[in-house]
Amino acid sequence: MLGMDTVFLSFMSIGIVFHAHLRGRLSWAGLAGLVALCGAGNCLCWMHSPLRPYFPVVACSYFEALCLFTLLYAARRWVRPFAPLDRVANVSYPIYMTHSVLSYAVMRCLMGRLGVPYYLALAAAVLVFTVLSAGLHVWVELPGLRAARRLGSRLAGRAEGARPGR
């Protein structure tokens, strides 16, 4: 049996394929073929994981999400920037990283220990992971990206200088 991580990692690999297409490293046909291959791999991972009983329920959700993403990706030339949505996009990875654990902890504490009603606890959880995600974006993600770009530029400069004939 495969671990649960393979289910999620195999689906996330579809994003890598879209990124390769966005960067011009993959044709539309290559995109379609690799997305289909990754999708089939994801189905196999689900079928051989501890989450197998949930596959019929979530397969439709995953497929719908992939179709919506593909549609919006294909229409990206005609979609105008929308500042509030751009701000959410900036913190989407930190939200992805924090929402489940933080929401569970905050809601369990508020509802289980303090008796706070569900919707109020949910609102508090969303507020907590949103604020933390914004902080992670500003104080961790952006400085990390800048450092990686500087390092990449330095390494590229060294590799450029090491070429024969220079």
C-alpha positions in Angstrom: 0.0 0.0 0.0 1.2 3.5 -0.8 1.4 6.3 1.7 -1.2 9.0 1.9 1.4 11.6 0.7 1.6 10.0 -2.8 -2.1 10.8 -3.3 -1.5 14.5 -2.9 2.0 14.7 -4.4 0.8 12.9 -7.6 -2.0 15.5 -8.0 0.3 18.4 -7.2 2.6 17.2 -10.0 0.0 18.4 -12.4 0.9 21.9 -11.4 4.5 21.3 -12.4 3.3 20.3 -15.8 1.2 23.5 -16.2 4.2 25.5 -15.1 6.4 23.8 -17.7 3.8 24.8 -20.4 3.6 28.4 -19.0 7.4 28.7 -19.4 7.2 27.5 -23.0 8.9 24.2 -22.3 5.9 22.1 -23.3 3.4 22.2 -26.1 -0.4 22.1 -25.7 -0.3 18.4 -26.8 2.4 17.7 -24.3 0.5 19.5 -21.6 -2.6 17.4 -22.3 -0.7 14.2 -22.5 1.2 14.7 -19.3 -1.8 16.0 -17.4 -3.7 12.8 -18.4 -0.7 10.7 -17.4 -0.4 12.5 -14.0 -4.2 12.2 -13.5 -4.1 8.5 -14.2 -1.2 8.2 -11.8 -3.1 10.0 -9.2 -6.1 7.6 -9.6 -3.7 4.7 -9.2 -2.2 6.3 -6.0 -5.7 6.7 -4.6 -6.6 3.1 -5.4 -3.5 1.8 -3.6 -3.5 4.1 -0.5 -5.2 4.0 2.9 -7.6 6.5 1.4 -9.0 4.1 -1.1 -12.6 4.1 0.4 -12.8 7.8 -0.3 -11.8 7.6 -3.9 -15.3 7.5 -5.4 -16.3 10.6 -3.4 -13.2 12.7 -4.1 -12.5 11.7 -7.7 -15.2 13.9 -9.0 -14.1 16.8 -6.9 -10.5 16.5 -8.1 -11.7 16.2 -11.7 -13.9 19.3 -11.4 -11.1 21.2 -9.8 -8.7 20.2 -12.6 -11.3 21.2 -15.2 -11.9 24.6 -13.6 -8.2 25.2 -13.3 -7.6 24.2 -17.0 -10.4 26.4 -18.2 -9.1 29.4 -16.3 -5.5 28.7 -17.4 -6.6 28.5 -21.0 -8.5 31.8 -20.6 -5.8 33.6 -18.8 -5.2 36.1 -21.7 -8.7 37.4 -21.3 -8.9 37.5 -17.5 -8.1 40.9 -16.2 -6.1 41.3 -13.0 -8.2 41.8 -9.9 -6.3 43.2 -7.0 -8.1 41.4 -4.1 -7.8 38.0 -5.9 -4.1 38.8 -6.6 -3.6 39.3 -2.8 -5.2 36.0 -2.1 -3.0 34.4 -4.7 0.1 35.8 -3.1 -0.7 34.0 0.2 -2.2 30.8 -1.4 0.8 28.6 -0.6 1.1 29.6 3.0 -2.7 29.2 3.3 -2.4 25.7 1.8 0.4 24.9 4.3 -1.4 26.2 7.4 -5.2 26.0 7.0 -5.9 22.4 7.9 -3.7 22.1 11.1 -4.5 25.5 12.4 -8.2 25.3 11.6 -8.4 22.0 13.4 -6.5 23.3 16.5 -8.3 26.6 16.7 -11.8 25.1 16.2 -11.1 22.3 18.6 -9.9 24.6 21.3 -12.7 27.2 20.8 -15.5 24.7 20.5 -14.3 21.9 22.7 -12.8 23.8 25.6 -14.6 27.2 25.4 -18.0 26.2 24.0 -17.9 28.7 21.1 -20.5 28.1 18.4 -19.3 26.5 15.2 -19.6 29.5 12.8 -17.8 31.8 15.2 -15.1 29.2 15.7 -14.8 28.8 11.9 -14.5 32.5 11.4 -11.8 32.7 14.1 -9.9 29.8 12.4 -10.1 31.5 9.0 -8.8 34.8 10.6 -5.9 33.0 12.3 -4.7 31.1 9.3 -5.1 34.1 7.0 -3.1 36.4 9.3 -0.4 33.8 9.8 -0.3 33.0 6.1 0.1 36.7 5.3 3.0 36.9 7.8 4.6 33.8 6.4 4.4 35.3 2.9 5.9 38.7 3.9 8.6 37.5 6.4 9.5 34.0 5.1 8.4 33.4 1.5 9.4 36.7 -0.1 12.8 36.9 1.6 13.4 33.3 0.7 12.5 33.9 -3.0 14.8 37.0 -3.1 17.7 34.9 -1.6 17.1 32.1 -4.1 17.1 34.5 -7.0 20.4 36.1 -5.8 21.9 32.6 -5.4 20.7 31.5 -8.8 22.1 34.7 -10.4 25.5 34.1 -8.8 25.6 30.4 -9.8 24.5 31.3 -13.3 27.3 33.9 -13.5 29.9 31.4 -12.3 28.6 28.8 -14.8 28.7 31.5 -17.6 32.3 32.3 -16.7 33.4 28.7 -16.6 32.4 28.0 -20.2 35.2 27.0 -22.6 36.3 29.7 -25.0 35.6 32.6 -22.6 
